[in-house]
C-alpha cells in the first residue's frame, strides 16, 4: 500500500506511470491527509458497511475507507489510472476497482451483485463516497437519488457553489431545482469547507464536503414523482418570471388557465416566483394540477410532441 496524500507522492506516482491530470475529467488529487481522514470519518464506517466510491483517483479515500469498511467498490472512468491504483491498493483484499463511467454504471445492480456472501461481505449498510467533478455533479446526483440505489448515506466533495445549492432554502439565490431534488430525497448538511490549496493541481475554486442522509421516505408524499419534478424544473426554468408565466411557458402541453386554477386551489399566489416555493408547496401544486388536468380531459390519454404519453393525464 502506498500513501498518496502529499504533493511529492502524487508527482512520483504520476511520473512513474506517465500520467497527466486530465482537466476534462476534473482530475485534482487530494494531498492533505487530515482532509482525507475527515471525509472518511464523516461516513462513520464499520465492517458491516459496503462502500461505493466514485472517482477514486489515486486512492487517497479508498485506502482509508478500506481499513474500516467490509467492502469497497471503487468506480474509476480513467483506464490509465488503474495500474497506479493497483499499486496504491496492493494488499487490500476488500477493495475492487471497477472501470466504468458513473453516469452509465447500474449502481443498484452493482450493489445487488457485490453484496452476495461469495464476495466476502455479509450485507450491512451501503454508503457512497465521491469527489465529484463539477460537470457531472447534477446529473449524477439525480441518477443516484432517483435510481433507488439503496444508499443510506452519501458523503460527497463538490465545488463550494454546488454545496451551497444543495442545502439552499426557498427565497435564496442558490435555491433551485437541484436543491428541491436533493432535499426531497435526503437531509443535506455542509460539513466543512475544503480550500483549493489541498489539491494537486490546485483548482480555480474552493470545495466543500456535504453529507446526504437518505430519507427512508421522500420529504413529502406526491401522487407522481415524474410530474413533481417536471413542475419543479418548469418553475425554475425562467427564474425572473412569475410562477404562472414560468409554468405556462414551459412547454408541458397544459393550458394557462389550468395552471392558474392549480395555483389558486393550492393557495399559491400566481405573482410569486418559483424560487420562493417550498417542497411542500411544490408537492401540493403538483397533486392539485394532476387532479385538475385529469378531470379536464376526462381520462383521455394525450400525447406530447414527442409522441409520449403526457404524464399529467396518466392514471394515479
Phi, psi and omega in degrees: 000138182243134176276127186238027181253051171211150180303319182296317181294319180295314179299320182296315183287325175295318179295316183300320183262011178054049181254153173230159180279123184265113179298327182296337179254006179063039184277104174227113189272133180290128184236027180233113183294327179295317178295317179301317179297318181296322180296312181291322177301324182296338180276350177049059186279153176216167179300346179274357186263141166260130179247131169254123178247129177258124179072062181293340180063244178259008171093017182301316178277328184301313182297320181290319178295322183295331179290341186245327186270165177285324183208142176233126175250112184254117183260116184236129182278333186271106181300329181298335181280345188299316177298321179295318178298321179301320178291314182299323186263010182304131179090353180264092187287349181263014178247134174235123178266129183242123178279120181182162177269121183300337179281354181238339182297136174276089185294322178299315179293320180299314180296318178300316182294313189278351180269006176288151187298334181293348177267006174082020178224125190278348176105085175239230179279160178236121185231155183244136170239139181199141168249099193267125172297149184304319190290344179244001187303304184296307181297325181288317178300316179297321180294318180292318183287317182279345182279357178052056185277001178068024172285134176269338185208141175231128173244113187234146173252126183223167174302146185304318181296326177291318178303318178297326178290324183296327184253004186297149180255159179306140177090357178259162184291336182273348184287129180202194183299322179294322177301313181298314183297312181297317182283340174292319184266335188221169166257114188257139181214128172281123182272312180195158179273146180238114181291151181296341184288350182263017177239153172231122349290161181289129176286177184278346185224163175281165179237180175209152177260129183239135175254126179247109175273112184289128181288142175300325175225152178305159184302326178222146176282141176224152180290327181214114178297322180299314178295320180304311183287333173295317179295316180299312181297321179295320182296327181263000183296327179225085191298332185277351180268160174294161182301321180295312181293324179294315181290315183293335181260015185270358178072035181262015177059038177234129183296149182303321182294330178288320174299315181299316179297319180295319178296314181298314183286346176269356181075029182247122179296126182292348178272351177292164175257155186304325184289356177265351183278137176277169177300320179299318180292320176299320180294316180296318179297316181297312182296321179292320179298316179303315181296315182294314182296315182292325174292322181296319182265003176051046174079002178289143178270119178262157177248142175280180180297338179269006180081010179265154178295140178283117185300332182286349181249005180278157178297155177295000000 
